């Protein structure tokens, strides 16, 4: 299947797959995560952490553990959080980073070569674009952006300023997943016309809270940033994933990992049509769905997505399985699985170290495993690939364009769901949809002074 969804011959498909399955020509590096000895003698890469929450802190400490990186700044709107994180980083690396409420201070420092963006979703695009304009490379967490237009601006900024940007889709740095991709590309699963993506877990709703004064040391104006003006509310800070002003719910928070992995495995790009329905059944303050179904249509394939947030018996990939080379999830209750249906078997895939297995027709009601592969959670490899690309200027494993298209899938589903299931037809060239109502969600109005100005196309490199 071509990027536009048109069918190709099996010979053409295999030829393309051999060139792309392991990232040949795209900078994919799958060397062991400890392979940094050759770089230790080089100058360490200076990093700025933008967003010092749980994920941001983990990323910063992991980059330090490599031995070839130094965190020079910790930036967060919460004084307590940035100070606590700076102390942990100082203890780890033996030198104290500077702290700042406004990350733009770090962008002005020439000792910072790259930034880690681990903010809430609505800040991903402005932080990435401004970093690119300041000459910094970027490691940006998923999802890529708050709306489709922002993804387009991020691509333009990185191209114009020749920046390396790695999106936090770690599965693309997995040798195990590359093997699964090759298995599919070689036609071993047969003809594939259907794929299911799941995102099922427990994330209960929460009660509404009254507006209040921001805590001392918390820059509410900057946290709210480009979102519409609003008074401080504790829910906005603690549960921002479930408010449209900051995010689009769990399809784009957690489900985006499975969406990107499925898209990469199947070598799909823009869908032709999209439809999504869903709602919030459990009462509370959350705006985004706790049940959602989405369907993306291609010329030769249908891909579906199913989300539930009231299902605590569904299990995310456990740490012991992520670290194992022999264990697999219990597939019927794997919360983050992918099912790919071919004429020769069904492939089950688990993200972040879950591995993959192919099942044929059972014998005497017992499973028949035709093929399988396993590997550990590739978070270290993904960071290694980013640092190597910072030095080499090669394209990373999860480049902006790839992250943008995967995030578009989720945005299209959100557009349809917010319009009560309106079907959308997609133009792959402009990435627009055929609904003026849906296009209202394509771009947001930015609150001054936190305005993301578009790149000038005529000046792009």
N, C-alpha and C positions, 0 to 999 in steps of 0.2 A: 504494500500500500504506500502510495506517495504521501508527502506531507499534506497535500490537499485532500487526501482520502481516496484518490483514484487507484484502481487496482493496477498492479504490475505483475509481470511474469515471475515465477518462482526463481528463475535464473537471475533476473534483475535484483530481486529481493535479497538473495543470498550474496550476490556481489556487493550490494550496498552494506549488508550486515557485516561481511568480513572486514570492511573498511572501518566500521563504526562500533562493533560490538565491544572491543576493548579500548575504544577511544583513540585509535590510531589517527593521527592528524589533529586530535582535539586535546592533547595534553594530558590524557588520563595516566595517572601514576598509581600503581598498586604495590609499591615497595613496602616492606615492613615498616611499621610506625616508628621503630627504634632506629631507623637508618638515618641518623642525623650527625653521625660522627664526623663526616666530611665537611660539615658546615660549621662545626663548633669553633674552628679557627677564624671563621668569618665574623664580621660585625653582626651583632644580634639585631633582629628586626624590632624596631620600636613600635609598640602598639598603644592605642588608646581604646579603653573600654567605654562604650556609650550604652548605658543601661546596666546598672550594677545589681540587678535582681538575681534570682536563683540560677537561671540559665546563663546569664552574662558572667556571673562569678565563676561558674564551672568552666566556661570557655577560657576565661582569662587564666585561671590556675592551670588548666591543661596546656595552654600555649607556653606558659612559663616552664612547665615540667619537661618540655621538649629540650630545653637547654640552649636554644638558638633565638629566643624571643625575650623581650623585656617589656613589661607594661609600664608606660611612662605617665599615663593619665587614667584616672577613674572618674567618669562623668555620670552624674545622676541628679535628678531634681530633688531627691530626698537626701538631706545632709547626713542623717544617721546612717542610711544605707551606704552612701559613698564612702563615709569615714570608716565604717566597719569593714567594707570590702577592701579599702586601701590598706588597712592594718593587716588583713590576711595575706594580701599580695606582697606587702613589704616583708612579712615573715618568710614567705615562700621564696622570694627572689633575692632577698638581702639588701634591697634598696627600696625606699619609699617612693611610690608614684605621686605625682601631683593630683590634686582633686579639684573638680570644677562642677558647678551646677549647670553651666552652659557649655556644651561640648564644642562649640565653635572656637573656644579658646585653644583646645587641642589641635584643631585644624590649622591654626596659625603657627604651630610649632614645627620647624623643619626636622626635629629629631623624631617626629612621628611619621612612620612610613605607611602604616596601615591602621585601620580602625575595625573594631568589632561592634556591630550594631545589634544589640539585644534589647531593644526598647519594645513597648507595645506597638502593634502593627501600624498605627497611623503615623508613626515617626520613622518607619523603615525607609520610605522613599526620600523624604527631605534630608535625612542624615546621610544616606548613600549618595545622593546627587551632590550635596554640598561638599562631601568628602572628596568625590571625584573632581570637582571643580578646584579643590584645594591641592590636588595632586596626590591624594592618598588612595591606596588600594583598600578594598573593603571585604570583610567577611560579614555577611548579613544573614541573620536568622530567618527562618521561614515564619509566616508566608512572606513572599517578596514585598507586597505592597497592600495598601488599603483599597485601591480601585484600579481598573485597567489602565487609565491614562497615566497613572504614576509609574507603572511598569514600563510603559513606552518611554517616559522621560528618563528613567534609570538607564535603559539601554542606550539612549542617545547620549547621555552624559558620560558613560563609561567609554563609548566609542570615540567621542570628541576628544576626551582628555587621556585616552589610551590607558585606562586603568584596568587592573585585574580585580574582578568581583566574583567571589565565591558565595553561592547561596547555600544555606544550611540543609541541603538535601543529601545527607550522608550516605544513603544507599547507593548513590552513584560512584562511591569510592570503594565498593565492596567487590572483591574478586568473586565471591560466591554468587552475587547477583549478576555479574558479568557473564558467568557460566550459564545461568538461567536464561539470560538474554540470547546467548549463542545457541542454546538448545532450541529456543523458539525460532530464531532466525534460520536455523538449518532445517526447519520444517519437521522436526521430530514429534511435535504435538499434532501434526496434521494441519488442516485448514482451521483457522480460528475465526469465529464470528461473534463470540460473546465473552465478556469479562465482567466479573462482579468485584466491587471494591467495598470493604466494610470498615466502619468506624463505630464501635459499640463499647460503651463503658458506663460508669456511674459518675455523673456530674450534676448533683441535685440543684434545683432552683434555689433562690435566696430571697429573703424578704426585702421590700423597699425600705430605704433609710432616708431620713430627712437631710436636706442640705445643711452644711455646717461650715465653720471657718476651717481653713487648711491647718494642719498641725504646724507647729513652729519648725522652721527649717525646711519646709516643703514648698517648692515653687510650683503652685497650682497652675499659674498662667502658662508656664512652659510645658508642664505635663499635658495640659489640654491642647496646647500647640495649635495646629491647623484646624482642629475640630471646631464646630460652632461654639460660640460663647455659652458658658454655663457656670453655675455656682459649683463649688466643691461638693462632691458627694462621695462618701466612703466606698460605695459600690463601684463608682467609676474607676477607682484606683485598684481595688481588690478583685473586681470581677469584670474588667474591661473587655474580656473576650466576648461577652454576651450583650454588648451594646453596639448598635450600628455605627455610632459616631467614631468608634475606635477599631472595630473588627467586624467579622461576619460569622461568629459562632465557631463551632468545632469542626465544621467541614474545612475551614481554612486554617484553623489552629492546629489540629492533630490529623484530621483526615487528609490534609494536603500532602503528608508524607506518602501515604498509600497511593494517592492520585498521581503524584510525580513518579513513583516507582512503577506503577502499572503503565503509565504513558511511555516511560523509558524502555521497559521490557518489550512492549508491543510496537515501539517506534512509530507512535502516533503524534500528530501535531494538532492543528485546529480542527475542532469538530464542525460538522455541517449544520447541525441543529442541537438544541439543548432544551430540556424540560425538567422542572423540579417542583416538587410539592413538599410541604412540611409545616409544622406548627409547634408551638410551645404548649404542651398538655398540662404540665405541672404548674400550678399557680405560683406567682412570685414576680420579681422585678425584671428578670431577664427578658430581652427582646428577641433573641435568636432561637431557632427551633431546638427542641430536644428529640424530635423525630423528623427526619428528612430523607427523601428519596430523590435522586437525580439520574437523568439519562442523557448521555451524549451519543449522537448518531454520526457514523461515518459511512462511506460508500459500501464497505464490506464488513463492518463491525458495529456492534452495539456495546457500549460500556455503561454499567449502572453503578450507583453509589448508594449505600444505605447507612444511616446514622441513627443511633439510639443513645440517649444519655440517662436512662432510668434502669440500666441493665448491669448491676454489680457482679453478676455471675459470668459476664464476659471478661476474659482475661487478656491484658496486654502481655507482650513478650516478657517473661520473667527474667531477672538478672542471671540466674543459673543457665538458662537457655541461650541468652545473648552471649555468654562467655564460653559456651560449649561448642565442640565440633561434632558432637554425636547426637545431641538431643533436639527434638522438634516440638513445636507447640501441639497441644490437643486441638486440632484444626476446627472441629465443630464449635468450640467456644473460644477461639482465638479472636480477640476484639479488633485486631488490625490486620486481618488477612486479605489476600487477593486470590480470587479463583479465576483461572483462565481455562476456558473450555475449547478443546480442539477435537478433531474427528478421531484422534488416536489416543486421547486421554485427557485428564484434567490436571492442571498444575495448581498446587496450593503454594502461596508465597507468604512469608512472614517478614516484615520489615525489621531493620536494626538487629540483625543476628538471628532472626527466626528461621532462616534457611528456606529451602524449597523442596517439594516432593511431587512427583508425577505418579498418578494412580491410573491403572487400566481397569478393565472389567473385573469385578471381584470373582474369586473362585470359592464356592461353597460359603458365600457371604463373608469371606475373609479378604482383607485388602491385598491388592497386588501392586507393589511399588515398582515402577518401571525405571525410574531414575530419581536421583536426589543430590542435593548439594547443601553444604553448611559452612558457616563462617561466623566469626565474632562480630559484634557491633563495630562498624567501621568508622567510628568517630575519630580515633587517632589518625587513621589514614586520610580522612577528609581534611583535617588540619594540616597534615604534612603536605598534602597536595597543594593547599593554598600557599603555604610558605615557599614551597619550591617554585610555584608560579610567580610569586612576588619577586623572586630572584631571577627566574628565567624569562619572565614575561610571556609564558605560554598561556593558552586558554585552560582554565581549571575544569575539573570534572563536572561541576554544576554551575555553568556560566549563566549570566543574566538572562539571555534569550530563553534558555531551557526553563529556568525558574519562572520566567514571565508566562510562558505558554501554560505550564502546569497550574499556575495561580489563576490564569484566565479561566480555565475549566471551572474552578470553584467560584469565580466571580460570575460567570454566566449562570451557574446554578443558583447563586444567591439572587441575581436579577430576576430570574423566573419565579423563584419561591416568593419573593417579596411582592410579585404581581399575581399571586395566587395561582401559580402554575402556568403562566402564559408561555406558549412555545416560542422559542427564539431561533431565527435563522441567522447564521453568522457569515460575515464576509471575511475570509482569511487575510485579505490584503490590508484592509483598514482595521480589522478586528472589531468592527462595529456590529451591532445587531439591528434587525429590521423593525424594532419597536421604539418609537419615540419615548414612550413611558420608561422602558428599560434603559434607554440611553441616559436618562437622568441620573442613573447610578454609575455611569461610566467615568465620571469625573466629579470631584467635590468642589465646593466653594471654599477657599482658604481664608482663614481668619488672620487678619493683619496683627502683628508683623510677620506671622509664620506662613508666608506665602511661598509656594514652590513655583518659581518662574520656569517656563519651558526653555529648553535649549534652542539656540538659533540654528535651524537646519543648514543654512547656507555656510555656517562656519564649522560644521561637523567635519572631522577628519575622514 
